[in-house]
Amino acid sequence: MEERERNARAWADSAHWTGPRWLGLYRAPEDSRVWVPKHPKVLGWTVNLARPGGVAILLALIAGVVIFIAVALP
């Protein structure tokens, strides 16, 4: 099976998605992508939390928001 097919099959499997549809937490170890479109695609993009890069990106985004709030609200 080709990598693109494997990624598409993992993305379509509802067992890899948790949380409400607008949040769309995605965890699929067999999917090689770090950034994936949310399910449904019109909601934007999310990270694959089964990939080390995905976890790092999520933590960086959360840290960025916390730092912004700490600086903006003295």
C-alpha positions in Angstrom: 0.0 0.0 0.0 1.3 3.4 -0.9 2.0 6.1 1.8 -0.7 8.4 0.4 -3.3 5.7 0.6 -2.3 4.7 4.1 -2.5 8.3 5.3 -5.9 8.7 3.6 -7.2 5.5 5.2 -6.0 6.5 8.7 -7.5 10.0 8.3 -10.9 8.6 7.3 -11.0 6.2 10.3 -13.2 7.8 13.0 -11.3 5.8 15.7 -8.4 8.2 15.2 -10.5 11.3 16.0 -11.5 12.4 19.5 -13.3 15.4 21.0 -15.9 17.6 19.5 -15.9 18.1 15.7 -14.7 21.8 16.0 -11.7 20.7 18.1 -10.8 17.6 16.2 -7.9 16.0 18.1 -6.2 13.5 15.7 -3.9 10.6 16.7 -2.8 8.1 14.1 0.6 6.5 14.4 0.4 5.0 10.9 -0.2 8.5 9.3 3.2 10.0 8.4 1.9 13.6 8.2 2.3 16.1 11.1 -0.2 18.6 9.8 -3.5 17.1 8.6 -6.8 18.7 7.6 -9.5 18.5 10.2 -12.6 16.3 9.8 -14.5 17.9 8.1 -11.9 19.8 6.1 -13.7 23.1 6.2 -12.7 23.5 9.9 -9.0 24.0 9.1 -6.0 22.0 10.1 -4.8 20.1 13.1 -1.6 18.2 14.2 -1.2 14.5 14.4 -0.5 13.9 18.1 1.0 10.5 17.4 4.0 12.1 15.7 6.7 13.7 17.8 6.6 16.8 15.7 2.9 17.2 16.2 3.2 17.2 19.9 6.1 19.8 19.7 4.0 22.0 17.5 0.9 21.8 19.8 3.1 22.6 22.9 4.7 25.6 21.0 1.3 26.9 20.1 0.0 26.7 23.6 3.2 28.3 25.0 2.8 31.1 22.5 -0.7 31.8 23.6 0.2 31.7 27.3 3.2 34.1 26.7 1.0 36.5 24.7 -1.6 36.6 27.4 1.1 37.1 30.1 2.6 40.0 28.1 -0.7 41.6 27.0 -2.3 41.5 30.5 0.2 43.1 32.9 
